[in-house]
Each structure stands twice: as C-alpha cells, then as structure tokens.
Amino acid sequence: MQLYSYTFLLIFSLFSNLVNGQTNKIDHSSWDTLLKTHVDTNGNVDYEGFLKDTITLSNYISELGSNPTSNTANKNEKLAYYINLYNAATVKLILDNYPIKSIKKISKPWDKKWIAVGDKTLSLGDIEHKVLRKMQEPRIHFAINCASFSCPMLKNEAFIASKMEAQLEQATKDFINDPKRNIISISKIEISQIFKWFKKDFTTKGTIVDFIKPYTTINLSKKTSVKYLDYNWSLNEK
C-alpha cells in the first residue's frame, strides 16, 4: 500500500511540475565544448571548423527549444538560457549561410522568426529586445555576440547561472578595455556604437561615463567628452 502511495505522489509531483511550467535545468556543456573547440581567447571563430559540428550545434539549439525556462527559474538561469541561445543561434545562422563576409549580407538576420522556444517561434531580435533587455541587465550587451568584429567577443565558454555575475562583469570589463573597440582617455572616450544604440539601458542610474567609469582605471570625470566609433560588421572569423 505504501509503495502505491509513493508512486502516486511521484506521478502527481511530475504532473504538477509540467502544469506549472517547471522543467529540468538545461545542461549547457555541449555548447561549452563547441566554444572551447572553435573559438579562441580573442573571440575569433573558426566557422569552417564549426561546420563539422553543425549537428551537435543544432541538437543543442533544439534541446533548448524543447526545454524552455520555467516560470520558477531565477534570473540567472533565464540569462544563461537566453544568452547561450542567442549566441548559438547566431553561429548557426552564419553556418547556414557560410561562406559569408558579414552577417548583414543575410536577409533580415535579426527579424526572421526561426528559433523555437516551447510553443513560440522567435527571432534573434525577439530574444534580444523582448526577453533579455526586458530583464533590466545592461551587461547582456557585452555577453551576446552578433558575429561581427566590432561586437563584444564571443566567449569561448558557455554562460551558466552559478557564474553569471562574474561572467557578466568580466565580459563588460573585457569589452570596455579592448582598445580595438573602445578608446578611453581622461579627456575623451571614443566608444562603441552599442553605447549609443542602447543608451537607455546604460543610463538608468547616470550617464554613459558613469556606467563606464567603474570598469576602467582611467580617471574619468563629468567633463570627459563622448564620441562614438564606426562599427565594423566584418565577420569575426579566425
């Protein structure tokens, strides 16, 4: 009798989890392995080599789509899920059109809806603007990669919930202090267009200079002028 009661409780618990949208935590290890194999420490991607692992990449994206984050998932779990999905889908988009010189050579790369997430079909733009930016975490802009030279580099490791704060901080620090993408001096900062495009995200608690200041050893002040650099959309290829 006790065995039947335990079995009933187990089945009820599993059913309840499904009804409430609860799913098992996603394993990002396959994506992590792909990144370590095909992306160097400078964020350069070996797309030609990546082609050999297209099936593994597609399976990972499909796994994410079949296991959307639950309503009870915490913020870091959701960030890990959607950052990794965005980056993996971007790589897949490039591979589907490879060889190519720039993601902008692809028709509507951020508007086309093709990424399955549960019962929804999203575009890269949907993930960025309707999901990630809604989470009020401006550092996501340094974690997602648009397969271009001027983008924040694609990290050669997957984002995971337990390391999210450290990973976002490091990604932000790396990008701001990368002289190929930002030029910082006491009197003037010449910075990425990302800060202009998403200014609203970076200025909720002050100015762009206020946001950048904690990530640089340069003594910036309110008098520091701001200029935006041209954006290089060339493929971030190895």
C-alpha positions in Angstrom: 0.0 0.0 0.0 2.9 2.4 0.9 4.5 1.6 -2.5 1.3 2.6 -4.4 1.0 5.8 -2.3 4.6 6.7 -3.1 4.2 6.0 -6.8 1.0 8.1 -6.9 2.8 11.1 -5.1 5.7 10.8 -7.5 3.4 10.9 -10.6 1.4 13.7 -9.1 4.6 15.7 -8.5 5.9 15.3 -12.0 2.5 16.2 -13.5 2.3 19.3 -11.2 5.7 20.4 -12.4 4.7 20.1 -16.0 1.5 22.1 -15.4 3.3 24.8 -13.6 5.9 25.1 -16.4 8.7 23.7 -14.4 11.5 21.8 -16.3 14.8 20.4 -15.6 17.8 22.7 -15.6 19.4 22.9 -19.0 22.8 21.4 -19.5 25.0 23.8 -21.5 28.1 21.5 -21.6 27.8 20.7 -25.3 27.7 24.4 -26.2 30.7 24.9 -23.8 32.6 22.2 -25.6 31.8 23.7 -29.0 33.0 27.1 -27.9 36.2 25.8 -26.5 36.9 23.9 -29.7 36.1 26.5 -32.3 36.6 29.9 -30.6 39.9 31.3 -29.4 40.6 33.5 -26.4 40.2 36.6 -28.5 36.7 35.7 -29.7 37.7 34.7 -33.2 35.6 31.9 -34.6 36.7 29.0 -36.8 33.5 28.8 -38.7 34.9 26.3 -41.2 35.8 24.0 -38.3 32.4 24.7 -36.7 30.7 23.3 -39.9 31.9 19.8 -38.8 29.9 20.1 -35.6 26.7 21.5 -37.2 24.6 18.5 -36.0 25.8 18.9 -32.4 25.0 22.7 -32.5 21.6 22.0 -34.0 20.8 19.4 -31.3 21.8 21.9 -28.6 19.5 24.6 -30.0 16.7 22.0 -30.3 17.3 20.9 -26.7 16.9 24.5 -25.6 13.8 24.9 -27.6 12.2 21.8 -26.2 13.1 22.8 -22.6 12.2 26.5 -22.2 12.9 28.1 -18.8 10.2 27.6 -16.3 8.1 30.3 -14.6 10.0 29.5 -11.4 13.5 29.8 -12.9 15.6 32.5 -11.3 17.0 35.5 -13.2 20.5 34.0 -13.7 19.0 30.8 -15.1 17.0 32.8 -17.6 20.0 34.9 -18.5 22.1 31.8 -19.1 19.4 30.2 -21.2 18.7 33.2 -23.5 22.3 34.4 -23.8 23.5 31.0 -24.8 20.5 30.5 -27.2 21.2 33.9 -28.8 24.9 33.1 -29.4 24.3 29.6 -30.5 21.6 30.6 -32.9 23.8 33.4 -34.3 26.6 30.9 -35.0 24.0 28.6 -36.7 22.8 31.4 -38.9 26.3 32.1 -40.1 27.0 28.4 -40.7 23.7 28.1 -42.7 25.0 30.9 -45.0 28.7 30.2 -44.9 31.0 31.3 -46.5 29.9 34.9 -46.0 31.7 38.2 -45.2 29.2 39.7 -42.9 26.0 38.8 -41.1 24.4 41.9 -42.7 24.7 40.1 -46.1 22.0 37.8 -44.8 18.4 38.9 -45.4 16.8 40.2 -42.2 19.2 38.3 -39.8 17.6 39.7 -36.7 14.0 39.8 -37.8 13.4 36.3 -39.2 11.5 34.1 -36.8 13.0 30.6 -36.8 14.2 29.8 -33.3 11.7 27.5 -31.5 11.2 28.1 -27.7 8.5 25.9 -26.4 5.3 26.7 -28.4 6.8 30.0 -29.7 9.0 30.9 -32.7 11.3 33.8 -32.0 13.8 35.8 -34.0 17.2 36.9 -32.7 15.7 40.4 -32.3 12.9 39.0 -30.2 15.4 37.3 -27.8 17.5 40.5 -27.5 14.8 43.1 -27.3 11.7 41.3 -25.9 13.4 39.0 -23.5 17.0 39.9 -22.5 16.6 43.7 -22.5 13.3 43.4 -20.5 15.4 41.8 -17.7 17.0 45.2 -17.0 20.5 43.9 -17.1 22.6 46.2 -19.4 25.6 43.9 -19.2 23.9 41.5 -21.5 25.0 43.7 -24.4 28.6 42.5 -23.7 27.6 38.8 -23.5 25.6 38.4 -26.7 27.6 38.3 -30.0 26.5 39.4 -33.5 29.2 37.6 -35.4 31.0 40.8 -36.2 34.4 42.3 -35.5 33.1 45.3 -33.5 30.7 43.2 -31.4 31.8 42.1 -27.9 33.8 39.0 -28.4 32.2 35.6 -28.4 33.5 34.0 -25.2 34.9 30.5 -25.5 32.8 29.2 -22.6 29.1 28.9 -22.1 27.3 31.2 -19.6 26.0 29.3 -16.6 23.7 30.5 -13.8 26.1 29.8 -11.0 28.8 32.0 -12.6 26.6 34.6 -14.2 27.6 37.7 -12.1 31.3 37.0 -12.6 30.8 36.3 -16.3 28.8 39.4 -16.9 31.3 41.5 -15.0 34.3 40.0 -16.9 32.6 40.4 -20.3 31.8 44.1 -19.6 35.3 44.8 -18.3 36.9 43.0 -21.3 34.8 44.9 -23.8 35.3 48.4 -22.3 39.0 47.9 -22.0 39.5 46.5 -25.5 41.4 49.2 -27.5 40.0 47.7 -30.7 36.5 48.5 -29.7 36.8 51.5 -27.3 39.5 54.2 -26.8 39.5 55.7 -23.3 41.4 58.7 -22.0 40.8 61.2 -19.3 39.6 64.0 -21.5 37.7 61.9 -24.1 36.2 58.5 -24.7 35.7 57.1 -28.1 33.3 54.2 -27.6 31.3 51.6 -29.4 28.0 52.4 -31.2 26.5 49.9 -28.7 26.5 52.6 -26.1 24.6 54.8 -28.5 22.1 52.3 -29.8 21.2 51.2 -26.3 21.8 54.4 -24.3 18.6 54.0 -22.4 19.8 50.7 -21.0 23.1 52.2 -19.8 21.9 55.4 -18.3 19.2 54.4 -15.8 21.5 55.4 -12.9 23.6 58.1 -14.5 25.4 58.9 -17.7 27.4 56.7 -20.1 30.6 57.9 -18.5 29.1 56.9 -15.1 28.5 53.4 -16.4 32.0 53.0 -17.9 33.9 54.6 -15.0 33.9 51.6 -12.6 35.4 49.3 -15.4 38.4 51.4 -16.2 41.5 52.6 -14.3 41.4 55.9 -16.2 40.1 58.7 -14.0 37.1 59.9 -16.0 35.1 62.9 -14.9 31.8 64.7 -15.9 33.9 66.8 -18.3 35.0 63.7 -20.2 33.6 64.1 -23.8 32.0 61.2 -25.6 32.4 60.2 -29.3 31.1 57.1 -31.0 33.3 55.0 -33.3 32.3 53.5 -36.6 31.1 49.9 -36.4 32.9 47.1 -38.3 30.4 44.5 -39.4 33.0 42.2 -40.9 32.7 38.5 -39.8 34.5 37.7 -36.6 36.3 34.9 -38.4 39.6 33.2 -37.3 
